[in-house]
Amino acid sequence: MHSHLLKNLSRVLALAVLASVPVALAAQEAPKPAPKTSPSDSPSRWDIFAGYSYLAPKGTVDVLQSNGRVLPQTFKSMNYGVIGSGAYYFNKYVGAQVETAGHDLWVNSPSSNGSAYTLAGGLIARFPTADVTPFIHGLVGGARVNGPDHEPFRWGPLLTAGGGMDYATPFFGGHLGIRLFQADYEYIHENWGPGVLGGRANLNAARLSAGVVLHVGSLEPPPQLTVACSANPTSIFPGDPVTVTATVGSQDPKLGVVYNISGDGITGGNSATATVNTASLSPGQHTVKCDAKEGKPGKEGLKPWQNATESTTGFTVKEYEPPTISCSVSPTTIKPGDSATITATASSPQNRPLTYTYSASAGTVTGTGASASYSSTGAPTGSVSLTCNVADDKGHNASANSSLNILAPPPPPQPHTQALCSINFETDKKRPTRVDNEAKACLDEVALDLQRQADAKAVVVGQSNAKEKAAQ
């Protein structure tokens, strides 16, 4: 029963070795194999080995024959063997190994007079480099051996010490290697009892093996969680919204992520995005920080690679731009005491509320809106300077100038004289003061002229001489 089981196990190991050959050949035919991963950069967690093994035991068994004689029997080499092992590494260098091997279990080799099955476990140490990985190991276990003179299979203690060298290939992403050689010394003690075809043997065996190694898993920790921080937009005016986004990289999709976004104007930044309240921020550069950690709920960040390195971003709060204004007046020329309309055209680049004021070098201005009324009452004639002022709710000011001209009043018209008629008192010498009909006609004509010209004045010019007598 045991022999049948051991033979089946040996067949399985042999088939594993044979199956690895076409796989390796197919990998060689791949047009663009993946780059080889250096064992020194990312050593494997498991090394699974399967291959051919040759065992050369040295030892003599004193066998009691049925006729009572004792004949010494010597073990011959076992040329047909398979070997398999699995090593689990605790770190880059040291691990635990379990190994099994079968030699001449399924053939009756004319060159061999025994068979052996071994099972052992122990420690293994490796020294990975870029291309090759030397190793040493020490194992303790048992060997099930039949003797050179028809001794049946018996279990005995086994000690194994040795080492070897693996070569890293680029196939399968660096997971397939070749064990160039494994050389071991084995000590086996067997006791078949004192009876016929019995005896005891202390075997010192040399074992040589080669095959393929499958590297499984990695001792390197998972990729470090990363976080990138970005702000949009990056340049705003006070009060404009800014959205900050934290983007993680190298995340384990099976784990949750906890975010923390902090900085000027941010409250409650516990998600992947946060909004910055910029209304109270002063103009200038502001910094926001993004942090993240992954893990199972309530256990985030327990391992170093689960904590992302803090990332920062910035945005600029710009100073409000001052308003602009232009000033005009209509009409630009007035008479003393007349009025004119002042018009201010102002705008704020950020549409801030605006307040208007006006001033004049002479006269008065009434109004606080986009237009005002100018009165020239009391102003001297000549040019008058007008100023339009505008201010926003952030204390920024702008002004513009215009002017008008107050005309001087025209000079009063120069008086002119016109001779209307004359009266002569020499006609009636006896009655010189009497107005005759000719004089009456002259006076009537003067009266009509005074009616037609309301601003006209009549001036009576008299003439006398020394010959006139003084009135009595």
Salt bridges, closest charged atoms under 4 A:
ASP47 OD2 - ARG126 NH1 3.69
ASP47 OD1 - HIS215 ND1 2.74
GLU99 OE1 - ARG207 NH2 2.52
ASP131 OD1 - LYS36 NZ 2.57
ASP149 OD1 - HIS150 ND1 3.36
ASP166 OD1 - ARG179 NE 2.68
ASP184 OD1 - HIS137 NE2 2.69
ASP184 OD2 - ARG207 NH2 2.85
GLU186 OE2 - ARG207 NH1 2.96
ASP264 OD2 - HIS286 ND1 2.86
GLU319 OE2 - HIS396 NE2 3.30
ASP392 OD2 - HIS396 ND1 3.31
ASP393 OD2 - ARG352 NH2 2.78
ASP428 OD2 - ARG431 NE 2.95
ASP444 OD2 - LYS440 NZ 3.11
GLU445 OE2 - ARG452 NH2 3.84
ASP449 OD1 - ARG452 NH2 2.21
